[in-house]
């Protein structure tokens, strides 16, 4: 095995498919951040209410929180009770 101190820092980026994936992920994340900031700005401009801005932020977080608990349940549930077939 090669000595890790002599490997190039970004060796994975030499693979074309990984470079395309990584670049696409960066572009997608930047677009998502732009959309979130723009929606927050629009809500604040239309309502001038920090409450509605907070509710918008909550609407972004609720699906992630729910998926966290559903995923934990799914991984601990028996395979017979969760089977789709």
JORAZI-V70723 format. One record per residue. N is the residue number from 0. RES is the residue in three letters. PSI is psi in degrees with one decimal (none if undefined). Layout:
BEGIN
N_RES_PSI / N_RES_PSI
END
This chain:
BEGIN
0_UNK_143.5 / 1_UNK_150.8 / 2_UNK_123.2 / 3_UNK_-19.6 / 4_UNK_-16.1 / 5_UNK_4.1 / 6_UNK_147.7 / 7_UNK_149.2 / 8_UNK_-44.7 / 9_UNK_55.1 / 10_UNK_-32.5 / 11_UNK_-27.9 / 12_UNK_-6.4 / 13_UNK_-16.7 / 14_UNK_123.2 / 15_UNK_-43.8 / 16_UNK_-40.7 / 17_UNK_-38.1 / 18_UNK_-41.4 / 19_UNK_-42.9 / 20_UNK_-48.3 / 21_UNK_-43.6 / 22_UNK_-42.1 / 23_UNK_-38.2 / 24_UNK_-40.1 / 25_UNK_-47.1 / 26_UNK_-41.9 / 27_UNK_-43.8 / 28_UNK_-39.5 / 29_UNK_-41.4 / 30_UNK_-39.4 / 31_UNK_-43.0 / 32_UNK_-42.3 / 33_UNK_-41.5 / 34_UNK_-42.9 / 35_UNK_-43.7 / 36_UNK_-42.1 / 37_UNK_-40.4 / 38_UNK_-41.3 / 39_UNK_-43.7 / 40_UNK_-41.8 / 41_UNK_-44.2 / 42_UNK_-43.0 / 43_UNK_-37.5 / 44_UNK_-38.1 / 45_UNK_-37.2 / 46_UNK_-24.0 / 47_UNK_35.9 / 48_UNK_120.6 / 49_UNK_-25.2 / 50_UNK_-47.6 / 51_UNK_-33.3 / 52_UNK_-40.3 / 53_UNK_-39.3 / 54_UNK_-34.8 / 55_UNK_-44.7 / 56_UNK_-38.0 / 57_UNK_-37.2 / 58_UNK_-25.0 / 59_UNK_-33.8 / 60_UNK_-30.3 / 61_UNK_-45.9 / 62_UNK_-36.9 / 63_UNK_-38.9 / 64_UNK_-44.6 / 65_UNK_-44.3 / 66_UNK_-31.9 / 67_UNK_-48.7 / 68_UNK_-37.5 / 69_UNK_-40.4 / 70_UNK_-39.7 / 71_UNK_-41.1 / 72_UNK_-44.1 / 73_UNK_-40.0 / 74_UNK_-21.6 / 75_UNK_-15.0 / 76_UNK_154.3 / 77_UNK_150.5 / 78_UNK_-23.6 / 79_UNK_-36.4 / 80_UNK_-13.0 / 81_UNK_0.5 / 82_UNK_140.4 / 83_UNK_-9.6 / 84_UNK_none
END
